[in-house]
Amino acid sequence: MSNKKVQKFIVMAMIIIMLASTIVFGVSAIL
């Protein structure tokens, strides 16, 4: 696995985690 693929995967994972935490926070705020 090359360095660029690893960096891309880390960036994707960070974006997904940010989106998921934002959705969870929004849902808990509504409830």
mmCIF file as gemmi writes it, N, C-alpha and C atoms, coordinates in Angstrom:
data_model
loop_
_atom_site.group_PDB
_atom_site.id
_atom_site.type_symbol
_atom_site.label_atom_id
_atom_site.label_alt_id
_atom_site.label_comp_id
_atom_site.label_asym_id
_atom_site.label_entity_id
_atom_site.label_seq_id
_atom_site.pdbx_PDB_ins_code
_atom_site.Cartn_x
_atom_site.Cartn_y
_atom_site.Cartn_z
_atom_site.occupancy
_atom_site.B_iso_or_equiv
_atom_site.pdbx_formal_charge
_atom_site.auth_seq_id
_atom_site.auth_asym_id
_atom_site.pdbx_PDB_model_num
ATOM 1 N N . MET Axp A 1 ? 0.857 -1.194 0 1 0 ? 1 A 1
ATOM 2 C CA . MET Axp A 1 ? 0 0 0 1 0 ? 1 A 1
ATOM 3 C C . MET Axp A 1 ? 0.896 1.248 0 1 0 ? 1 A 1
ATOM 4 N N . SER Axp A 2 ? 0.616 2.149 -0.919 1 0 ? 2 A 1
ATOM 5 C CA . SER Axp A 2 ? 1.452 3.35 -1.045 1 0 ? 2 A 1
ATOM 6 C C . SER Axp A 2 ? 1.012 4.428 -0.048 1 0 ? 2 A 1
ATOM 7 N N . ASN Axp A 3 ? 1.876 5.42 0.134 1 0 ? 3 A 1
ATOM 8 C CA . ASN Axp A 3 ? 1.613 6.485 1.108 1 0 ? 3 A 1
ATOM 9 C C . ASN Axp A 3 ? 0.372 7.297 0.746 1 0 ? 3 A 1
ATOM 10 N N . LYS Axp A 4 ? 0.196 7.584 -0.552 1 0 ? 4 A 1
ATOM 11 C CA . LYS Axp A 4 ? -0.947 8.413 -0.98 1 0 ? 4 A 1
ATOM 12 C C . LYS Axp A 4 ? -2.264 7.697 -0.696 1 0 ? 4 A 1
ATOM 13 N N . LYS Axp A 5 ? -2.303 6.373 -0.896 1 0 ? 5 A 1
ATOM 14 C CA . LYS Axp A 5 ? -3.528 5.619 -0.61 1 0 ? 5 A 1
ATOM 15 C C . LYS Axp A 5 ? -3.851 5.681 0.876 1 0 ? 5 A 1
ATOM 16 N N . VAL Axp A 6 ? -2.812 5.562 1.704 1 0 ? 6 A 1
ATOM 17 C CA . VAL Axp A 6 ? -3.017 5.615 3.157 1 0 ? 6 A 1
ATOM 18 C C . VAL Axp A 6 ? -3.545 6.988 3.554 1 0 ? 6 A 1
ATOM 19 N N . GLN Axp A 7 ? -2.947 8.054 3.005 1 0 ? 7 A 1
ATOM 20 C CA . GLN Axp A 7 ? -3.396 9.42 3.32 1 0 ? 7 A 1
ATOM 21 C C . GLN Axp A 7 ? -4.85 9.618 2.903 1 0 ? 7 A 1
ATOM 22 N N . LYS Axp A 8 ? -5.203 9.133 1.699 1 0 ? 8 A 1
ATOM 23 C CA . LYS Axp A 8 ? -6.58 9.268 1.201 1 0 ? 8 A 1
ATOM 24 C C . LYS Axp A 8 ? -7.548 8.55 2.146 1 0 ? 8 A 1
ATOM 25 N N . PHE Axp A 9 ? -7.155 7.337 2.588 1 0 ? 9 A 1
ATOM 26 C CA . PHE Axp A 9 ? -8.004 6.549 3.478 1 0 ? 9 A 1
ATOM 27 C C . PHE Axp A 9 ? -8.201 7.271 4.812 1 0 ? 9 A 1
ATOM 28 N N . ILE Axp A 10 ? -7.115 7.86 5.348 1 0 ? 10 A 1
ATOM 29 C CA . ILE Axp A 10 ? -7.198 8.577 6.63 1 0 ? 10 A 1
ATOM 30 C C . ILE Axp A 10 ? -8.122 9.788 6.494 1 0 ? 10 A 1
ATOM 31 N N . VAL Axp A 11 ? -7.985 10.532 5.392 1 0 ? 11 A 1
ATOM 32 C CA . VAL Axp A 11 ? -8.84 11.712 5.166 1 0 ? 11 A 1
ATOM 33 C C . VAL Axp A 11 ? -10.301 11.29 5.067 1 0 ? 11 A 1
ATOM 34 N N . MET Axp A 12 ? -10.574 10.22 4.31 1 0 ? 12 A 1
ATOM 35 C CA . MET Axp A 12 ? -11.945 9.721 4.171 1 0 ? 12 A 1
ATOM 36 C C . MET Axp A 12 ? -12.502 9.312 5.53 1 0 ? 12 A 1
ATOM 37 N N . ALA Axp A 13 ? -11.699 8.589 6.312 1 0 ? 13 A 1
ATOM 38 C CA . ALA Axp A 13 ? -12.144 8.128 7.63 1 0 ? 13 A 1
ATOM 39 C C . ALA Axp A 13 ? -12.462 9.319 8.535 1 0 ? 13 A 1
ATOM 40 N N . MET Axp A 14 ? -11.608 10.34 8.511 1 0 ? 14 A 1
ATOM 41 C CA . MET Axp A 14 ? -11.835 11.53 9.346 1 0 ? 14 A 1
ATOM 42 C C . MET Axp A 14 ? -13.131 12.232 8.949 1 0 ? 14 A 1
ATOM 43 N N . ILE Axp A 15 ? -13.383 12.354 7.633 1 0 ? 15 A 1
ATOM 44 C CA . ILE Axp A 15 ? -14.604 13.012 7.154 1 0 ? 15 A 1
ATOM 45 C C . ILE Axp A 15 ? -15.83 12.216 7.601 1 0 ? 15 A 1
ATOM 46 N N . ILE Axp A 16 ? -15.763 10.879 7.47 1 0 ? 16 A 1
ATOM 47 C CA . ILE Axp A 16 ? -16.891 10.023 7.86 1 0 ? 16 A 1
ATOM 48 C C . ILE Axp A 16 ? -17.15 10.154 9.359 1 0 ? 16 A 1
ATOM 49 N N . ILE Axp A 17 ? -16.079 10.158 10.165 1 0 ? 17 A 1
ATOM 50 C CA . ILE Axp A 17 ? -16.233 10.28 11.622 1 0 ? 17 A 1
ATOM 51 C C . ILE Axp A 17 ? -16.856 11.635 11.966 1 0 ? 17 A 1
ATOM 52 N N . MET Axp A 18 ? -16.403 12.695 11.298 1 0 ? 18 A 1
ATOM 53 C CA . MET Axp A 18 ? -16.956 14.032 11.55 1 0 ? 18 A 1
ATOM 54 C C . MET Axp A 18 ? -18.443 14.079 11.203 1 0 ? 18 A 1
ATOM 55 N N . LEU Axp A 19 ? -18.813 13.519 10.05 1 0 ? 19 A 1
ATOM 56 C CA . LEU Axp A 19 ? -20.217 13.515 9.634 1 0 ? 19 A 1
ATOM 57 C C . LEU Axp A 19 ? -21.06 12.704 10.616 1 0 ? 19 A 1
ATOM 58 N N . ALA Axp A 20 ? -20.56 11.528 11.001 1 0 ? 20 A 1
ATOM 59 C CA . ALA Axp A 20 ? -21.304 10.656 11.913 1 0 ? 20 A 1
ATOM 60 C C . ALA Axp A 20 ? -21.518 11.344 13.258 1 0 ? 20 A 1
ATOM 61 N N . SER Axp A 21 ? -20.468 11.969 13.803 1 0 ? 21 A 1
ATOM 62 C CA . SER Axp A 21 ? -20.597 12.635 15.105 1 0 ? 21 A 1
ATOM 63 C C . SER Axp A 21 ? -21.541 13.832 15.004 1 0 ? 21 A 1
ATOM 64 N N . THR Axp A 22 ? -21.518 14.53 13.873 1 0 ? 22 A 1
ATOM 65 C CA . THR Axp A 22 ? -22.428 15.664 13.673 1 0 ? 22 A 1
ATOM 66 C C . THR Axp A 22 ? -23.875 15.185 13.643 1 0 ? 22 A 1
ATOM 67 N N . ILE Axp A 23 ? -24.135 14.08 12.934 1 0 ? 23 A 1
ATOM 68 C CA . ILE Axp A 23 ? -25.494 13.525 12.841 1 0 ? 23 A 1
ATOM 69 C C . ILE Axp A 23 ? -25.96 13.072 14.223 1 0 ? 23 A 1
ATOM 70 N N . VAL Axp A 24 ? -25.092 12.352 14.948 1 0 ? 24 A 1
ATOM 71 C CA . VAL Axp A 24 ? -25.45 11.861 16.288 1 0 ? 24 A 1
ATOM 72 C C . VAL Axp A 24 ? -25.747 13.044 17.208 1 0 ? 24 A 1
ATOM 73 N N . PHE Axp A 25 ? -24.913 14.086 17.159 1 0 ? 25 A 1
ATOM 74 C CA . PHE Axp A 25 ? -25.115 15.272 18.003 1 0 ? 25 A 1
ATOM 75 C C . PHE Axp A 25 ? -26.44 15.953 17.645 1 0 ? 25 A 1
ATOM 76 N N . GLY Axp A 26 ? -26.736 16.065 16.352 1 0 ? 26 A 1
ATOM 77 C CA . GLY Axp A 26 ? -27.978 16.69 15.915 1 0 ? 26 A 1
ATOM 78 C C . GLY Axp A 26 ? -29.199 15.912 16.367 1 0 ? 26 A 1
ATOM 79 N N . VAL Axp A 27 ? -29.134 14.587 16.246 1 0 ? 27 A 1
ATOM 80 C CA . VAL Axp A 27 ? -30.259 13.738 16.66 1 0 ? 27 A 1
ATOM 81 C C . VAL Axp A 27 ? -30.46 13.84 18.17 1 0 ? 27 A 1
ATOM 82 N N . SER Axp A 28 ? -29.377 13.782 18.934 1 0 ? 28 A 1
ATOM 83 C CA . SER Axp A 28 ? -29.495 13.862 20.399 1 0 ? 28 A 1
ATOM 84 C C . SER Axp A 28 ? -29.992 15.248 20.817 1 0 ? 28 A 1
ATOM 85 N N . ALA Axp A 29 ? -29.64 16.291 20.053 1 0 ? 29 A 1
ATOM 86 C CA . ALA Axp A 29 ? -30.116 17.638 20.363 1 0 ? 29 A 1
ATOM 87 C C . ALA Axp A 29 ? -31.623 17.738 20.114 1 0 ? 29 A 1
ATOM 88 N N . ILE Axp A 30 ? -32.095 17.086 19.033 1 0 ? 30 A 1
ATOM 89 C CA . ILE Axp A 30 ? -33.53 17.099 18.711 1 0 ? 30 A 1
ATOM 90 C C . ILE Axp A 30 ? -34.302 16.326 19.786 1 0 ? 30 A 1
ATOM 91 N N . LEU Axp A 31 ? -33.762 15.174 20.177 1 0 ? 31 A 1
ATOM 92 C CA . LEU Axp A 31 ? -34.422 14.362 21.202 1 0 ? 31 A 1
ATOM 93 C C . LEU Axp A 31 ? -34.114 14.952 22.583 1 0 ? 31 A 1
